[in-house]
Amino acid sequence: MQQSDDAEVPALNDLNNNSSKHRSGAQGRDGFRNQQKDSEGSMESPNLEFEYGDTDSLTAELSELYSYTEEPEFSLNRDYFEEDFRSHVNGRRWVELSVDDQRAYVMRLLDALEVTDREKRLKVARAILYLAQGVFDECDTEADVLHWSRHNIFLLYDMGIFTALLELLSMEIDNNQACSSAVRKPAISLADSTELRVLLSIMYLMVETIRVEMEDDRPEWRMAREAFKTELGSPLYNGEPFALLLFTMVTKFCSMSAPHFPMKKVLLLLWKTVLFTLGGFEELQAMKVRGREKLKLPPLPEDSIKVVRNMRAASPPASAMELIEQQQQQKRGRRSRRPLVKQDSLDTYNERDPFKNDDARDEEDDGEDVDSGIEGEVDPLDRDVIIQPPPPPPPLRPPTDRVSFPKGLPWAPKVREKDIEHFLESSRNKFIGFTLGNDTETLVGLPRPIHESVKTLKQHKYVSIAEVQIKREEELQQCPMTMGEEEVEETPAEILYVGMLPSLSQYVIALLKLLLAAAPTSKAKTDSINILADVLPEEMPITVLQSMKLGIDVNRHKEIIVKAISALLLLLLKHFKLNHIYQFEYVSQHLVFANCIPLILKFFNQNIMSYISAKNSICVLDFPHCVVHEMPELTAESLEAGDSNQFCWRNLFSCINLLRILNKLTKWKHSRTMMLVVFKSAPILKRALKVKQAMMQLYVLKLLKIQTKYLGRQWRKSNMKTMSAIYQKVRHRLNDDWAYGNDIDARPWDFQAEECALRESIEKFNTRRYDKNQNSEFAPVDNCLQSVLGQRVELPEDFHYSYEMWLEREVFSQPIQWEGLLQSQ
């Protein structure tokens, strides 16, 4: 596999090291006991009431912009505002001014932003930030703060503040003096990025507040939202979209030339800008429906967002101790069937599965193969060591607990054109002895059951937008003159892709470097870049309480970075896939070559339940709570207790996003599926099934489904509940033999060719559509001598004065080799 950057190598190496550790027997038994404890704890895990969406609540998204270390700056912003406000407006508060007076004051601030004195400019920027934060000193409740923040931000946008901030941001990015001093510093702190943090905070508040629609928005605000959306997505800023400027900041930071950049704020602003300009998941679904209508394709069989929201979570896999007890029962000859507790996800029809028994092989364990000592079956030599009396049979749930579900599977089955062709090819070879290529209509000579099968397959045939785009691209490549010039719609996704194209690999590698540095499984040695520049204070903590607070702040900071990167990558992949499949494949290949697959597996190779239930937040310090209410005294006990939430929204959101990215990278790609197998992802993914959240489990099961055929018969026998859950939750492909090992396409020698062929197709697409010089060979040539000699050629002014000298030097004084000319003809 190609290595794009050595920053991602630790992800791959750590996984290989972990795999070799799993194979050692002694460590396997230790891991077995630890796994036993983990499983027993996870069996009690309740269903998580989590609703997936584009973002968390507005309050949560605003609070995550600020580190707890930045808390003193709220009062600093207020003081600078009030100092300036009192000098211009006597005796009145901001909330008491008329809109005209407010506009006049903002115009005065806008003029003051243009001063050359850096200190004065920073004070004015802080005053503007205080307005964007909702003049909280004049508010009594959090709702008031949000109301005035919204009012002020639309006013600031209307007065052109965003454009002025953009110019200042460009100046700060190009400030070589600040960059060079930061590079030389041994330790970077909050103080090194003060100006950048203030500017990025105002811009983030503007983008996030204007992006979110409210029912009571005024008509002029709705118009302002559309105008701002168009402005951000258009190449208005130095001929490129605003997101490109932020991508440049990310690459500059990761190349270590600007280590003082506040990366968390940059990534949050970048994510929200892409979300605002390109659209969220609901808008994506609507765009997909419109795209299918435009191509005259049948409508989608269902709304995937609604289907996933209506799914129920499965129970986590059985604990290792239960597995041992059942093995003891088997050894004692107890094969009688007992009533079992109904699994939440596995009895869709409220019926007991007649195929369940107490055989240990049918129980789910956390193993992926016989060679894994941690999560496989117990070593036969150790079976007699851990003998415990069998537990009493668990009682059945009372009938009142039963929930009735509609019969049938959640997803409509799908069949590709390629699947029908493969089916007919094998049928013709079997019954006739020859094939008819891609002909799916001729059924002569085939028996009646094959006719019925083909009819059923065609009823569920699904043609994706991607297939139409690939076919169209092949036609454009083969017949460029006949097909003519392609009309490319200037969508926001298209504009962004064109801007990203020259440096796309750098952007991808930079984002993965940051993801690696922020991952909870990363060791100190792998933190090749310092992502804590905008969280560490100037003076390090000296008390235990300060250390605890900083520790929570650092963990929270990393979690927010993971959240922003995972959401950003998923949005880019989904929008590029809808815009053109080869744009999606180009980004995907760069992600794969930069070791994104082992990096995500490394992320999940941890106690995922602990990560999702982590309490790295201090509610009383969150904005806007901290600026409205009196600050209680913080104690070590209150910091340890954390909040009362059942789970951490951002961490669960990040996990689902990373699983979705992994699915997008590996879907229909045998070479990448084999990477999942090689890196022993099955036990890592199975541990993630312990999280009782339907959407997360769905994407884990999808990843397990695509590699099931490679994991061997023993794995399938040991994981029948997982197989059953895959059957019930994941969409069916009618002739996909995912549960067996006889896949014709899965040939190891084809894997490299598959990636090379894909890369060749991508390069042809990019050259044809975006290389402006490639059409020169099709330009008409003038073959008439008179016409060519008669063309007027613009000559420089000084050529007329030196014409005779040029003629003498270049023509008359040069001997002409007539024989040579004749021979070369």
DAMO-V423727 format. One record per residue. N is the residue number from 1. RES is the residue in three letters. PHI is phi in degrees with one decimal (none if undefined). Layout:
n = [N | N]
res = [RES | RES]
phi = [PHI | PHI]
This chain:
n = [1 | 2 | 3 | 4 | 5 | 6 | 7 | 8 | 9 | 10 | 11 | 12 | 13 | 14 | 15 | 16 | 17 | 18 | 19 | 20 | 21 | 22 | 23 | 24 | 25 | 26 | 27 | 28 | 29 | 30 | 31 | 32 | 33 | 34 | 35 | 36 | 37 | 38 | 39 | 40 | 41 | 42 | 43 | 44 | 45 | 46 | 47 | 48 | 49 | 50 | 51 | 52 | 53 | 54 | 55 | 56 | 57 | 58 | 59 | 60 | 61 | 62 | 63 | 64 | 65 | 66 | 67 | 68 | 69 | 70 | 71 | 72 | 73 | 74 | 75 | 76 | 77 | 78 | 79 | 80 | 81 | 82 | 83 | 84 | 85 | 86 | 87 | 88 | 89 | 90 | 91 | 92 | 93 | 94 | 95 | 96 | 97 | 98 | 99 | 100 | 101 | 102 | 103 | 104 | 105 | 106 | 107 | 108 | 109 | 110 | 111 | 112 | 113 | 114 | 115 | 116 | 117 | 118 | 119 | 120 | 121 | 122 | 123 | 124 | 125 | 126 | 127 | 128 | 129 | 130 | 131 | 132 | 133 | 134 | 135 | 136 | 137 | 138 | 139 | 140 | 141 | 142 | 143 | 144 | 145 | 146 | 147 | 148 | 149 | 150 | 151 | 152 | 153 | 154 | 155 | 156 | 157 | 158 | 159 | 160 | 161 | 162 | 163 | 164 | 165 | 166 | 167 | 168 | 169 | 170 | 171 | 172 | 173 | 174 | 175 | 176 | 177 | 178 | 179 | 180 | 181 | 182 | 183 | 184 | 185 | 186 | 187 | 188 | 189 | 190 | 191 | 192 | 193 | 194 | 195 | 196 | 197 | 198 | 199 | 200 | 201 | 202 | 203 | 204 | 205 | 206 | 207 | 208 | 209 | 210 | 211 | 212 | 213 | 214 | 215 | 216 | 217 | 218 | 219 | 220 | 221 | 222 | 223 | 224 | 225 | 226 | 227 | 228 | 229 | 230 | 231 | 232 | 233 | 234 | 235 | 236 | 237 | 238 | 239 | 240 | 241 | 242 | 243 | 244 | 245 | 246 | 247 | 248 | 249 | 250 | 251 | 252 | 253 | 254 | 255 | 256 | 257 | 258 | 259 | 260 | 261 | 262 | 263 | 264 | 265 | 266 | 267 | 268 | 269 | 270 | 271 | 272 | 273 | 274 | 275 | 276 | 277 | 278 | 279 | 280 | 281 | 282 | 283 | 284 | 285 | 286 | 287 | 288 | 289 | 290 | 291 | 292 | 293 | 294 | 295 | 296 | 297 | 298 | 299 | 300 | 301 | 302 | 303 | 304 | 305 | 306 | 307 | 308 | 309 | 310 | 311 | 312 | 313 | 314 | 315 | 316 | 317 | 318 | 319 | 320 | 321 | 322 | 323 | 324 | 325 | 326 | 327 | 328 | 329 | 330 | 331 | 332 | 333 | 334 | 335 | 336 | 337 | 338 | 339 | 340 | 341 | 342 | 343 | 344 | 345 | 346 | 347 | 348 | 349 | 350 | 351 | 352 | 353 | 354 | 355 | 356 | 357 | 358 | 359 | 360 | 361 | 362 | 363 | 364 | 365 | 366 | 367 | 368 | 369 | 370 | 371 | 372 | 373 | 374 | 375 | 376 | 377 | 378 | 379 | 380 | 381 | 382 | 383 | 384 | 385 | 386 | 387 | 388 | 389 | 390 | 391 | 392 | 393 | 394 | 395 | 396 | 397 | 398 | 399 | 400 | 401 | 402 | 403 | 404 | 405 | 406 | 407 | 408 | 409 | 410 | 411 | 412 | 413 | 414 | 415 | 416 | 417 | 418 | 419 | 420 | 421 | 422 | 423 | 424 | 425 | 426 | 427 | 428 | 429 | 430 | 431 | 432 | 433 | 434 | 435 | 436 | 437 | 438 | 439 | 440 | 441 | 442 | 443 | 444 | 445 | 446 | 447 | 448 | 449 | 450 | 451 | 452 | 453 | 454 | 455 | 456 | 457 | 458 | 459 | 460 | 461 | 462 | 463 | 464 | 465 | 466 | 467 | 468 | 469 | 470 | 471 | 472 | 473 | 474 | 475 | 476 | 477 | 478 | 479 | 480 | 481 | 482 | 483 | 484 | 485 | 486 | 487 | 488 | 489 | 490 | 491 | 492 | 493 | 494 | 495 | 496 | 497 | 498 | 499 | 500 | 501 | 502 | 503 | 504 | 505 | 506 | 507 | 508 | 509 | 510 | 511 | 512 | 513 | 514 | 515 | 516 | 517 | 518 | 519 | 520 | 521 | 522 | 523 | 524 | 525 | 526 | 527 | 528 | 529 | 530 | 531 | 532 | 533 | 534 | 535 | 536 | 537 | 538 | 539 | 540 | 541 | 542 | 543 | 544 | 545 | 546 | 547 | 548 | 549 | 550 | 551 | 552 | 553 | 554 | 555 | 556 | 557 | 558 | 559 | 560 | 561 | 562 | 563 | 564 | 565 | 566 | 567 | 568 | 569 | 570 | 571 | 572 | 573 | 574 | 575 | 576 | 577 | 578 | 579 | 580 | 581 | 582 | 583 | 584 | 585 | 586 | 587 | 588 | 589 | 590 | 591 | 592 | 593 | 594 | 595 | 596 | 597 | 598 | 599 | 600 | 601 | 602 | 603 | 604 | 605 | 606 | 607 | 608 | 609 | 610 | 611 | 612 | 613 | 614 | 615 | 616 | 617 | 618 | 619 | 620 | 621 | 622 | 623 | 624 | 625 | 626 | 627 | 628 | 629 | 630 | 631 | 632 | 633 | 634 | 635 | 636 | 637 | 638 | 639 | 640 | 641 | 642 | 643 | 644 | 645 | 646 | 647 | 648 | 649 | 650 | 651 | 652 | 653 | 654 | 655 | 656 | 657 | 658 | 659 | 660 | 661 | 662 | 663 | 664 | 665 | 666 | 667 | 668 | 669 | 670 | 671 | 672 | 673 | 674 | 675 | 676 | 677 | 678 | 679 | 680 | 681 | 682 | 683 | 684 | 685 | 686 | 687 | 688 | 689 | 690 | 691 | 692 | 693 | 694 | 695 | 696 | 697 | 698 | 699 | 700 | 701 | 702 | 703 | 704 | 705 | 706 | 707 | 708 | 709 | 710 | 711 | 712 | 713 | 714 | 715 | 716 | 717 | 718 | 719 | 720 | 721 | 722 | 723 | 724 | 725 | 726 | 727 | 728 | 729 | 730 | 731 | 732 | 733 | 734 | 735 | 736 | 737 | 738 | 739 | 740 | 741 | 742 | 743 | 744 | 745 | 746 | 747 | 748 | 749 | 750 | 751 | 752 | 753 | 754 | 755 | 756 | 757 | 758 | 759 | 760 | 761 | 762 | 763 | 764 | 765 | 766 | 767 | 768 | 769 | 770 | 771 | 772 | 773 | 774 | 775 | 776 | 777 | 778 | 779 | 780 | 781 | 782 | 783 | 784 | 785 | 786 | 787 | 788 | 789 | 790 | 791 | 792 | 793 | 794 | 795 | 796 | 797 | 798 | 799 | 800 | 801 | 802 | 803 | 804 | 805 | 806 | 807 | 808 | 809 | 810 | 811 | 812 | 813 | 814 | 815 | 816 | 817 | 818 | 819 | 820 | 821 | 822 | 823 | 824 | 825]
res = [MET | GLN | GLN | SER | ASP | ASP | ALA | GLU | VAL | PRO | ALA | LEU | ASN | ASP | LEU | ASN | ASN | ASN | SER | SER | LYS | HIS | ARG | SER | GLY | ALA | GLN | GLY | ARG | ASP | GLY | PHE | ARG | ASN | GLN | GLN | LYS | ASP | SER | GLU | GLY | SER | MET | GLU | SER | PRO | ASN | LEU | GLU | PHE | GLU | TYR | GLY | ASP | THR | ASP | SER | LEU | THR | ALA | GLU | LEU | SER | GLU | LEU | TYR | SER | TYR | THR | GLU | GLU | PRO | GLU | PHE | SER | LEU | ASN | ARG | ASP | TYR | PHE | GLU | GLU | ASP | PHE | ARG | SER | HIS | VAL | ASN | GLY | ARG | ARG | TRP | VAL | GLU | LEU | SER | VAL | ASP | ASP | GLN | ARG | ALA | TYR | VAL | MET | ARG | LEU | LEU | ASP | ALA | LEU | GLU | VAL | THR | ASP | ARG | GLU | LYS | ARG | LEU | LYS | VAL | ALA | ARG | ALA | ILE | LEU | TYR | LEU | ALA | GLN | GLY | VAL | PHE | ASP | GLU | CYS | ASP | THR | GLU | ALA | ASP | VAL | LEU | HIS | TRP | SER | ARG | HIS | ASN | ILE | PHE | LEU | LEU | TYR | ASP | MET | GLY | ILE | PHE | THR | ALA | LEU | LEU | GLU | LEU | LEU | SER | MET | GLU | ILE | ASP | ASN | ASN | GLN | ALA | CYS | SER | SER | ALA | VAL | ARG | LYS | PRO | ALA | ILE | SER | LEU | ALA | ASP | SER | THR | GLU | LEU | ARG | VAL | LEU | LEU | SER | ILE | MET | TYR | LEU | MET | VAL | GLU | THR | ILE | ARG | VAL | GLU | MET | GLU | ASP | ASP | ARG | PRO | GLU | TRP | ARG | MET | ALA | ARG | GLU | ALA | PHE | LYS | THR | GLU | LEU | GLY | SER | PRO | LEU | TYR | ASN | GLY | GLU | PRO | PHE | ALA | LEU | LEU | LEU | PHE | THR | MET | VAL | THR | LYS | PHE | CYS | SER | MET | SER | ALA | PRO | HIS | PHE | PRO | MET | LYS | LYS | VAL | LEU | LEU | LEU | LEU | TRP | LYS | THR | VAL | LEU | PHE | THR | LEU | GLY | GLY | PHE | GLU | GLU | LEU | GLN | ALA | MET | LYS | VAL | ARG | GLY | ARG | GLU | LYS | LEU | LYS | LEU | PRO | PRO | LEU | PRO | GLU | ASP | SER | ILE | LYS | VAL | VAL | ARG | ASN | MET | ARG | ALA | ALA | SER | PRO | PRO | ALA | SER | ALA | MET | GLU | LEU | ILE | GLU | GLN | GLN | GLN | GLN | GLN | LYS | ARG | GLY | ARG | ARG | SER | ARG | ARG | PRO | LEU | VAL | LYS | GLN | ASP | SER | LEU | ASP | THR | TYR | ASN | GLU | ARG | ASP | PRO | PHE | LYS | ASN | ASP | ASP | ALA | ARG | ASP | GLU | GLU | ASP | ASP | GLY | GLU | ASP | VAL | ASP | SER | GLY | ILE | GLU | GLY | GLU | VAL | ASP | PRO | LEU | ASP | ARG | ASP | VAL | ILE | ILE | GLN | PRO | PRO | PRO | PRO | PRO | PRO | PRO | LEU | ARG | PRO | PRO | THR | ASP | ARG | VAL | SER | PHE | PRO | LYS | GLY | LEU | PRO | TRP | ALA | PRO | LYS | VAL | ARG | GLU | LYS | ASP | ILE | GLU | HIS | PHE | LEU | GLU | SER | SER | ARG | ASN | LYS | PHE | ILE | GLY | PHE | THR | LEU | GLY | ASN | ASP | THR | GLU | THR | LEU | VAL | GLY | LEU | PRO | ARG | PRO | ILE | HIS | GLU | SER | VAL | LYS | THR | LEU | LYS | GLN | HIS | LYS | TYR | VAL | SER | ILE | ALA | GLU | VAL | GLN | ILE | LYS | ARG | GLU | GLU | GLU | LEU | GLN | GLN | CYS | PRO | MET | THR | MET | GLY | GLU | GLU | GLU | VAL | GLU | GLU | THR | PRO | ALA | GLU | ILE | LEU | TYR | VAL | GLY | MET | LEU | PRO | SER | LEU | SER | GLN | TYR | VAL | ILE | ALA | LEU | LEU | LYS | LEU | LEU | LEU | ALA | ALA | ALA | PRO | THR | SER | LYS | ALA | LYS | THR | ASP | SER | ILE | ASN | ILE | LEU | ALA | ASP | VAL | LEU | PRO | GLU | GLU | MET | PRO | ILE | THR | VAL | LEU | GLN | SER | MET | LYS | LEU | GLY | ILE | ASP | VAL | ASN | ARG | HIS | LYS | GLU | ILE | ILE | VAL | LYS | ALA | ILE | SER | ALA | LEU | LEU | LEU | LEU | LEU | LEU | LYS | HIS | PHE | LYS | LEU | ASN | HIS | ILE | TYR | GLN | PHE | GLU | TYR | VAL | SER | GLN | HIS | LEU | VAL | PHE | ALA | ASN | CYS | ILE | PRO | LEU | ILE | LEU | LYS | PHE | PHE | ASN | GLN | ASN | ILE | MET | SER | TYR | ILE | SER | ALA | LYS | ASN | SER | ILE | CYS | VAL | LEU | ASP | PHE | PRO | HIS | CYS | VAL | VAL | HIS | GLU | MET | PRO | GLU | LEU | THR | ALA | GLU | SER | LEU | GLU | ALA | GLY | ASP | SER | ASN | GLN | PHE | CYS | TRP | ARG | ASN | LEU | PHE | SER | CYS | ILE | ASN | LEU | LEU | ARG | ILE | LEU | ASN | LYS | LEU | THR | LYS | TRP | LYS | HIS | SER | ARG | THR | MET | MET | LEU | VAL | VAL | PHE | LYS | SER | ALA | PRO | ILE | LEU | LYS | ARG | ALA | LEU | LYS | VAL | LYS | GLN | ALA | MET | MET | GLN | LEU | TYR | VAL | LEU | LYS | LEU | LEU | LYS | ILE | GLN | THR | LYS | TYR | LEU | GLY | ARG | GLN | TRP | ARG | LYS | SER | ASN | MET | LYS | THR | MET | SER | ALA | ILE | TYR | GLN | LYS | VAL | ARG | HIS | ARG | LEU | ASN | ASP | ASP | TRP | ALA | TYR | GLY | ASN | ASP | ILE | ASP | ALA | ARG | PRO | TRP | ASP | PHE | GLN | ALA | GLU | GLU | CYS | ALA | LEU | ARG | GLU | SER | ILE | GLU | LYS | PHE | ASN | THR | ARG | ARG | TYR | ASP | LYS | ASN | GLN | ASN | SER | GLU | PHE | ALA | PRO | VAL | ASP | ASN | CYS | LEU | GLN | SER | VAL | LEU | GLY | GLN | ARG | VAL | GLU | LEU | PRO | GLU | ASP | PHE | HIS | TYR | SER | TYR | GLU | MET | TRP | LEU | GLU | ARG | GLU | VAL | PHE | SER | GLN | PRO | ILE | GLN | TRP | GLU | GLY | LEU | LEU | GLN | SER | GLN]
phi = [none | -71.2 | -104.1 | -85.1 | -156.8 | -74.1 | -67.7 | -89.9 | -59.9 | -56.5 | -60.7 | -71.5 | -63.9 | -60.7 | -65.7 | -64.1 | -63.2 | -62.5 | -62.7 | -69.4 | -66.1 | -60.5 | -81.7 | -83.8 | -67.1 | -63.1 | -66.1 | -60.8 | -68.3 | -62.9 | -62.8 | -60.1 | -67.1 | -63.5 | -63.2 | -59.6 | -64.9 | -59.0 | -65.1 | -61.5 | -68.1 | -73.9 | -62.1 | -87.8 | -65.5 | -81.9 | -64.7 | -92.2 | -81.5 | -116.7 | -112.8 | -73.2 | -157.2 | -63.3 | -146.8 | -77.9 | -63.2 | -58.7 | -60.0 | -64.7 | -66.1 | -71.3 | -67.5 | -72.6 | -66.4 | -102.9 | -80.5 | -66.0 | -67.1 | -83.7 | -53.3 | -60.4 | -74.2 | -60.1 | -69.8 | -64.1 | -59.6 | -62.2 | -63.8 | -66.1 | -64.3 | -66.4 | -59.8 | -75.1 | -65.8 | -66.9 | -71.8 | -112.4 | -125.4 | -92.5 | 74.9 | -126.6 | -98.7 | -60.2 | -69.6 | -92.1 | -74.2 | -74.5 | -62.1 | -64.4 | -66.3 | -62.9 | -63.1 | -64.4 | -68.1 | -63.0 | -62.8 | -65.6 | -63.3 | -62.7 | -65.4 | -68.1 | -66.1 | -89.9 | -69.0 | -83.1 | -67.2 | -63.3 | -63.9 | -62.8 | -63.6 | -65.1 | -62.2 | -64.9 | -61.8 | -66.2 | -63.5 | -66.2 | -61.8 | -62.9 | -62.2 | -65.6 | -80.0 | 97.9 | 34.9 | -62.4 | -70.1 | -100.9 | -115.2 | -103.7 | -128.7 | -64.7 | -62.2 | -63.7 | -59.7 | -65.6 | -63.0 | -72.7 | -62.0 | -63.7 | -60.0 | -66.1 | -67.3 | -64.2 | -66.2 | -61.1 | -64.0 | -62.6 | -87.4 | 84.0 | -64.6 | -60.4 | -62.7 | -64.1 | -64.3 | -63.7 | -64.4 | -64.0 | -62.9 | -62.1 | -62.8 | -67.2 | -63.8 | -87.9 | -75.5 | -66.6 | -64.9 | -64.8 | -64.3 | -68.4 | -69.0 | -67.9 | -64.3 | -78.4 | -70.4 | -72.3 | -135.3 | -100.6 | -130.7 | -56.2 | -62.7 | -76.7 | -125.1 | -57.9 | -60.8 | -61.2 | -64.7 | -64.9 | -62.7 | -65.7 | -64.3 | -61.7 | -64.8 | -63.5 | -60.4 | -66.9 | -63.5 | -68.9 | -70.9 | -69.2 | -62.0 | -77.8 | -86.0 | -120.8 | -64.2 | -94.0 | -64.3 | -72.9 | -58.2 | -68.0 | -69.6 | -62.4 | -66.2 | -63.4 | -61.1 | -64.4 | -65.0 | -66.2 | -61.3 | -64.9 | -63.2 | -68.0 | -87.0 | -94.9 | -78.6 | -92.6 | -99.0 | 55.2 | 75.2 | -145.3 | -64.1 | -59.2 | -59.4 | -65.7 | -62.8 | -70.5 | -60.7 | -62.7 | -61.9 | -63.4 | -68.4 | -64.8 | -65.5 | -71.6 | -83.5 | 68.3 | -89.2 | -143.6 | -71.8 | -90.7 | -61.5 | -77.9 | -63.8 | -59.5 | -66.2 | -62.1 | -67.0 | -63.0 | -66.0 | -63.1 | -60.1 | -67.8 | -66.5 | -65.5 | -62.1 | -69.1 | -77.3 | -90.5 | 108.2 | -88.0 | -69.0 | -65.8 | -65.9 | -59.8 | -62.3 | -64.3 | -65.4 | -65.4 | -62.4 | -64.9 | -62.9 | -68.2 | -62.8 | -63.1 | -88.2 | 58.2 | -95.5 | -60.6 | -64.9 | -63.5 | -65.0 | -161.2 | -88.3 | -62.5 | -63.2 | -68.3 | -60.5 | -65.8 | -66.3 | -87.6 | -72.9 | -103.5 | -77.4 | -86.1 | -71.4 | -67.3 | -59.0 | -62.8 | -73.0 | -63.6 | -65.9 | -61.1 | -61.5 | -64.4 | -61.1 | -70.8 | -66.9 | -64.4 | -62.9 | -63.7 | -64.8 | -84.1 | 82.5 | -88.0 | -108.7 | -67.3 | -82.2 | -112.0 | -68.2 | -111.6 | -66.9 | -68.2 | -76.4 | -56.0 | -98.9 | -96.4 | -111.8 | -61.1 | -100.0 | 56.8 | -123.6 | -79.8 | -73.2 | -68.8 | -92.9 | -77.3 | -145.1 | -90.5 | -63.4 | -62.8 | -68.9 | -88.6 | -84.7 | -75.5 | -121.5 | -87.8 | -90.0 | -115.8 | -164.1 | -71.0 | -82.1 | -94.4 | -80.5 | -80.4 | -118.9 | -95.2 | -69.4 | -71.0 | -59.4 | -55.9 | -69.4 | -94.3 | -65.8 | -78.8 | -75.5 | -109.6 | -96.9 | -131.6 | -63.5 | -67.1 | -73.5 | -64.7 | -62.2 | -68.5 | -72.1 | -71.0 | -66.7 | -64.0 | -58.9 | -66.1 | -79.3 | -71.4 | -114.7 | -84.8 | -120.8 | -64.8 | -70.0 | 104.2 | -88.1 | -69.4 | -111.4 | -74.9 | -64.6 | -128.8 | -136.7 | -88.6 | -56.7 | -61.8 | -66.3 | -64.6 | -62.1 | -62.4 | -62.4 | -68.5 | -62.6 | -67.6 | -65.8 | -65.9 | -61.5 | -74.4 | -98.6 | -112.7 | 102.7 | -148.6 | -116.5 | -120.9 | 66.4 | -92.7 | -72.3 | -109.3 | -100.8 | -75.4 | -119.5 | -63.4 | 87.7 | -95.5 | -67.7 | -57.6 | -58.4 | -66.7 | -58.1 | -65.0 | -63.7 | -63.6 | -62.1 | -64.4 | -61.2 | -68.4 | -63.9 | -106.5 | -67.2 | -124.6 | -104.9 | -86.0 | -62.4 | -61.0 | -62.4 | -65.1 | -65.0 | -64.7 | -63.0 | -63.5 | -64.9 | -60.9 | -64.8 | -65.9 | -72.0 | -77.6 | -127.9 | -64.9 | -73.9 | -67.6 | -72.8 | 76.3 | -75.9 | -77.6 | -89.9 | -99.5 | -74.5 | -81.5 | -80.4 | -56.2 | -65.9 | -65.4 | -62.4 | -65.2 | -64.1 | -61.1 | -68.6 | -78.6 | -52.2 | -62.5 | -121.5 | -60.4 | -63.7 | -65.1 | -62.1 | -63.8 | -63.3 | -63.7 | -64.3 | -70.4 | -61.1 | -67.2 | -63.4 | -64.2 | -67.3 | -91.2 | -64.6 | -65.9 | -86.6 | -73.7 | -85.0 | -59.5 | -68.0 | -88.9 | -76.6 | -70.8 | -125.5 | -91.7 | -94.0 | -102.2 | -62.1 | -103.8 | -133.4 | -79.5 | -75.9 | -64.1 | -106.4 | -69.0 | -63.5 | -116.9 | -106.6 | -62.6 | -62.7 | -63.0 | -64.8 | -63.8 | -62.6 | -65.8 | -60.4 | -62.9 | -62.7 | -65.2 | -62.5 | -62.2 | -57.3 | -65.6 | -60.7 | -68.3 | -63.8 | -61.0 | -59.1 | -65.7 | -67.4 | -63.4 | -67.6 | -64.2 | -61.7 | -64.1 | -61.1 | -61.4 | -62.4 | -67.9 | -71.1 | -67.3 | -65.1 | -73.1 | -69.7 | -162.0 | -58.8 | -74.8 | -67.4 | -61.7 | -66.0 | -66.3 | -63.9 | -60.7 | -62.7 | -64.6 | -64.2 | -65.5 | -68.7 | -92.8 | 66.5 | -67.1 | -64.2 | -64.7 | -65.8 | -68.2 | -64.3 | -62.6 | -61.3 | -82.5 | -82.0 | -150.1 | -75.4 | -68.7 | -64.8 | -65.4 | -65.0 | -73.6 | -97.7 | -62.0 | -117.8 | -90.4 | -151.8 | -121.9 | -56.0 | -70.6 | -97.8 | -74.5 | -79.5 | -93.1 | -57.2 | -69.7 | -96.9 | -104.7 | -95.9 | -67.4 | -81.4 | -72.2 | -74.8 | -82.1 | -125.6 | -60.4 | -66.4 | -67.4 | -69.3 | -67.4 | -65.7 | 68.1 | -89.6 | -97.6 | -68.5 | -69.4 | -151.4 | -95.2 | -57.9 | -66.4 | -72.2 | -66.6 | -59.6 | -63.1 | -61.6 | -63.7 | -61.3 | -66.0 | -65.6 | -66.3 | -62.8 | -60.3 | -62.7 | -66.0 | -71.1 | -101.2 | -62.1 | 63.1 | -118.1 | -64.9 | -64.1 | -77.6 | -63.1 | -65.2 | -64.1 | -60.4 | -70.0 | -61.9 | -85.5 | 51.6 | -79.3 | -57.4 | -67.1 | -64.1 | -68.5 | -65.1 | -65.3 | -68.9 | -68.0 | -66.4 | -75.5 | -85.3 | -137.2 | -59.9 | -67.1 | -64.0 | -63.9 | -58.8 | -73.5 | -66.3 | -64.6 | -61.6 | -67.7 | -70.7 | -61.2 | -69.1 | -108.7 | -55.7 | -65.3 | -94.9 | -87.1 | 94.2 | -66.6 | -61.4 | -62.6 | -66.2 | -64.9 | -80.1 | -129.3 | -66.2 | -68.2 | -64.6 | -60.1 | -65.5 | -64.9 | -60.2 | -59.4 | -82.3 | -106.3 | -96.8 | -60.1 | -92.4 | -106.2 | -54.9 | -114.3 | -94.3 | -90.6 | -63.6 | -87.4 | -127.4 | -105.0 | -119.2 | -77.3 | -67.8 | -74.9 | -85.1 | -106.9 | -57.3 | -75.4 | -91.6 | -64.0 | -65.3 | -63.1 | -61.8 | -66.5 | -65.6 | -64.1 | -64.4 | -62.8 | -62.4 | -63.8 | -65.1 | -64.9 | -62.5 | -62.4 | -63.7 | -66.4 | -63.5 | -88.6 | -117.1 | -89.1 | -74.5 | -85.9 | -74.8 | -87.3 | -63.9 | -69.2 | -94.9 | -70.2 | -67.0 | -106.7 | -86.3 | -97.4 | -85.1 | -61.3 | -60.7 | -65.7 | -65.6 | -70.2 | -85.0 | -71.3 | -82.4 | -113.2 | -74.2 | -110.8 | -65.3 | -61.0 | -71.2 | -65.7 | -63.5 | -74.9 | -107.9 | -61.4 | -65.3 | -62.4 | -62.0 | -62.6 | -63.3 | -75.0 | -92.8 | -115.2 | -69.3 | -82.4 | -94.1 | -67.8 | -98.8 | -89.4 | -64.6 | -62.1 | -62.6 | -63.7 | -65.3 | -68.7 | -75.9 | -73.5]
